[in-house]
Structure formats: C-alpha cells, structure tokens
Amino acid sequence: MDIAIRDVLCRGRRVDVAIAAGRYAAIEPAGALRGCSAETEIDGTRFLLRPPFYNTHTHQAMTLLRGIDDDCALMDWLTRAIWPREARLTAEAVYAGTRLAILEGLKSGCVGFNDMYFHQPAVIRAAVEMGVRARVGLMFMDQVSDHIENEAAWALRTRLPSTVGLTLAPHALYTTTPDLLRRVAAQAAETGLPIHIHAAETAAEVAIAKERFGAASPIAYLDACGLLRPGAILAHCCHVDDDDLARIAERGCFVAHCPQSNQKLASGVFPWAKAAAAGVRITVGTDGAASNNGLSMIAEAKAAALSAKLGAGAPDALRVADLDRAVTAEAAAALGFPEAGRVAVGAEADGILVDLESSCFAGGGDPDANFLYAGDSACVDTVFCAGRILMRGHRVPGEAEILAAARRAAAMLRDA
C-alpha cells in the first residue's frame, strides 16, 4: 500500500487505514493492519481523520484583490473597484493568485474548488501542479470580458487529469444577453458540461430580471433560457421564493451557499431550511477572497450553519451532520467527484488529519462537531487528495515561493 495511517480516530472509533492506488483500500480496527507495510507510515494517535472540504463557488485568483474597497455594495464594488483592476490581469498573475488560493484552501483542509475566473489555462496549470481537484469555468459575458481564454482551456480538455475538469460558466444575468445564455444552454446539452452561474444574489438582480427581461424572478429567467439543467451549480440564491426553490429542486440543480460573502456585501440570506425542505441539494462556497475575505472552508461551514439557524429562527434549522455532509460528500458530488468526499473502503482517498491536541478539542464532545464549530486552519495537520499527500505538518511544498509570487502579482494590480 501507498499510505498507512495507524490508530487514527474516525467517526468515533480507532482504526487503521490503508490507501492504495488513490483509494481507501482498507479501514480496520486499530492494530488490524500492524503487519502491513506502506511507503508512507503515519502515526494517527493524535489525529482525527475526516473527509476534506470542497469549495463549490469561488474566484480563486481574487486573492490578489483581497481588501480592495471593503464595505461596498456589490455592483458599486464591481464596477468601481474590481473590474478596472481585473482589466490589468495577466496569465502569470492569475497563476500566482490561484496558487495562493489553493495554498490557503489546503491550510483549512480544502482539496477541491469550482472556479469562475479569467486566464483559465493558468488556473488549470495551478490546480494540476498542486494536486487538487478543480472545475474550471469556460466564461461567458457580453460585458467585462477581458482575458477570457475559453478556446485555450477547451483545447486542454483531453489532456486533463481525472481530478480537473471544465464547466460552462456564464457570469450572471446582468452581464449576459438572453441569446448568449440560450447558446450556453445549447452547448451544455451538446457537450454534457455542467453549468456554473451566479443566481439571485441581490435584490438588484431581482429587479433586473423583472424590469429588463420580464421574468418573475432570476431563477425563472435562467430556467426559461435553459440553464437549470441537472448538476448546474447556482451560486448564492439569496433571493428565492417557494416557486424558485421547487424549480431548482425539480431541475436537479445544486445551490452553492456563500454566507460570509453574502453577509459582507449585505446581499441577502439564503433560506437553507426552506430550500432543504423543498429538496434542493445544498453545498457551500467561499466566493472570492476579495468579497469574503477569507478562503477557510472551516469558517465558511460555521457561517453557513449560523446563517441557516438565524434565518429560520430555529437552532435546529441546520444540524451539524447535515452541514458536514453538505461541505464534504455533497460538495464533492456537485463538482463531479461522486466517489470522493467520504472515508470509506473503495472511495477516492481524499482526507485530512486534524490535530486533536488543539485547544478546541480539550473539553471533550464530538470531535467532528467541534472541528466545524470551533476549529480553525491551525488544527489541520495533513491533507491528501486522490491518495497523494499535499500538506503534512501544516506545511505545503513551495510555500515561500507561492507567497512571494503572489505578493509581486498583487503589487502589480494595486499599484499600476
């Protein structure tokens, strides 16, 4: 076997875990695999083994724009602060910013992301080199379309590893025409690629749907354009009614809930409890680092729970087991990796080792719940994806160079 983790805590019991050929090959009571050797041996006595996180909506290279013009409403922030700077983006800047985002994700136990951004071959290069899972969007906009490299990204599709794939990512209803959205829907039907789009994020977007397009809601408009296809990921969905939720569920779409970005931009509150009751499949994303401003999926998971509870006025509106599933197995499925996101024999070997000697575990209680509600990135010791160790001892190979390159790229965007 490739990796053996011995005497590790997993879902309330002590086990030995064997990983081979990128999958969980054996999970046995502690001591049962004592006679088996592995290329990498890990003493798991101080660790909790968990499935990792998967970030279902983000703009990775916006790490370079973190902290620019905070405390603004979405459209003002985009048009005045973000889009002018994004016009100066280069492929190397996006590569540097994406590596920084992946590094930050790994630190908090995240091994996969769903990206919508520019210079997509640079995003793909970063994901492949750093060994994480990714879905990279072919972007469609009728405005603000600098640096979109759809053809170059499409040309890479036959050479991508199984951990990296493409989506069709029209930006939003306010940056596209109905004709463009219908063409994207036709391309999705032809290629089988999933859709990824911002949807019903703000009250302004609702007004645009009604006044510009004569639709009852943004969700109804996107459906009329053919975008609510099975597996589509709809980011935000703060402004949805019962009809919208029923439509999303019936079409087999996922929602990527981005609570911290929604709160920071005062965009609205996604009604998790109502959506779950309607049968909507819900996941969690950070959005970009310029509107969050962090990329910790631990923090985002807790924010999702608190947002759901407060929004519904009920502390049991989102139970921790359902939250856990949403940010692991359900999120992996949304990104096209249905055999990842769980610690089980035969599943793809993605996982994290959480340090049980961290202070948030000292008082006892359910360690998985404590991790989601009280943990932080400092708790995450080891991260592996598809059977490959990407971080160990809280260190990622090449960290210093990743940080230095990101600082140079960020200075270019901010100072020009």
Salt bridges, closest charged atoms under 4 A:
GLU41 OE1 - ARG6 NE 2.74
ASP69 OD2 - ARG80 NH1 2.31
ASP70 OD1 - LYS264 NZ 2.95
ASP76 OD2 - ARG80 NH2 2.95
GLU92 OE2 - ARG125 NH1 2.95
GLU104 OE1 - ARG66 NH2 2.72
GLU129 OE2 - ARG125 NE 3.36
GLU149 OE2 - HIS119 ND1 2.47
ASP179 OD2 - ARG183 NE 3.10
GLU201 OE2 - HIS236 NE2 3.40
ASP223 OD2 - ARG247 NH1 2.87
ASP223 OD2 - ARG251 NH2 2.79
ASP242 OD1 - LYS274 NZ 3.01
GLU250 OE2 - ARG251 NH1 3.41
ASP287 OD1 - HIS57 NE2 3.33
ASP287 OD1 - HIS59 NE2 3.12
ASP287 OD2 - HIS236 NE2 3.43
ASP316 OD2 - ARG319 NH2 3.68
ASP322 OD1 - ARG325 NH2 2.39
ASP324 OD2 - ARG11 NH1 3.17
ASP324 OD1 - ARG50 NH2 2.88
GLU330 OE2 - ARG281 NE 2.87
GLU339 OE1 - ARG23 NH1 2.65
GLU348 OE1 - ARG133 NH2 2.87
ASP350 OD2 - ARG133 NE 2.67
ASP355 OD2 - ARG46 NH2 2.51
GLU357 OE1 - ARG46 NH2 3.58
ASP368 OD1 - ARG11 NH1 3.35
ASP368 OD1 - ARG50 NH1 2.83
GLU399 OE2 - LYS107 NZ 2.90
GLU399 OE1 - ARG395 NH1 3.32
GLU401 OE1 - ARG99 NH2 2.80
